[in-house]
Amino acid sequence: MNLLKCLLLVVATMFFSSVNAQELKKTVLGIGKFSYSQPFTREDSYMIRNQIVKAIQSTGRVIVVDHDSSIDSNLRAEAERRKQESAMDANTVADMGTLNSNSILSVSIDQLLITEEIYEEYKDVKTSNGRYKRVLAGRYPYILASLTYTVKITDCETGMVQAQRNFQKYSGGYQRSAHKSVYATELEAHQGIMRHCVDADEFKLLILNTFKAKGKILQIEEGNAKKAKTVYINMGSSDGIKEGQILEVFKEVDIAGETSRKLVGEVEVREIMGDSRCLAKVKKGGAVILQVMSNGGCLPVETRNVEVGFWGIKY
């Protein structure tokens, strides 16, 4: 067991030495198992995995640890060797698979459908009485691919599912300008949909709404005798927040001996001042913010749910 403790200590030291102090407050999200069956291949699994990892990293909200990386593969190999030597049991091996992760993301690649569809083209034809009617001008076959997969995020400590969502992606169609199908064969359709199987904005939405960036109001920057107008918050660029983003402000209250939170206001990020500092304008709850801060209280702040708008992610 001493050897096991040394191994765990070395791995933990390597991990945390690569993460600065500001990032330590972020959730560590491990990329876990991607399950699939025919007609999917290992290459398909990696293509989906790489696109998902890229989308997650672009949010700046979590620290990504891919448990299928070479380092983790070596760790699992070493764990398996020691398990065979009766140095550790199966539960310990499982624990090492999620080492340093707060949550684990797993994916089930469910279904790939490739079908031949028909595009019907119509045109307006002038009749003998001078009126126009719509008539079928032609029927053209094309190939359409449909991919579905399920993403699940699980809390490593409690085992509770934090989020689960089914994604469906379509690819293919008929190109009217070229008078041909986007894909000529089923193989082309399979390869094509795998290259573009993750909608980055939709996946960012899942991550941003599952893992809220959290902080607190540090001090009031500007205000009057009645309310706070602008405040400093201990959240910045490393938390993945954006200028113009709305943050929710909470007040901690004691209910029957337990601490609870009550939504008391909103602030809008006006300036990102560094990795862990921003200036925000108070939109709601200025009087409560002034009262609590004047009495030395604490006001937790966190990002609210975002959505996808016409121009992308709407913060």
Buried (B, 14 or more C-beta within 10 A) or exposed (E): EEEBEEBBEEBEEEBEEEEEEBBEBBBBBBBBBBBBEEEBEEEBBEBBBEBBBEBBEBBBBBBBBBBBEEEBEEBBEEBEEBBEEEBBEEEBBEBBBBBBBBBBBBBBBBEBEBEEEEBEEEEEEEEEEEEEEEEEEEEBEBBBBBBBBBBBBBBBEEEEEBBEBEBEBEBBBBEEEEEEBBBEEBEBBBBBBBEEBBBBBBBBBBBBBBBBBBBBBBEBBEBEEEBBBBBBBBBBBBBBBBEEBBBBBBBEEEEEEEEEBEEBBBBBBBEBEEBBBBBBBBEBBBBBBBBBBEEEEEBBBBBBEBEEEEEEBEB
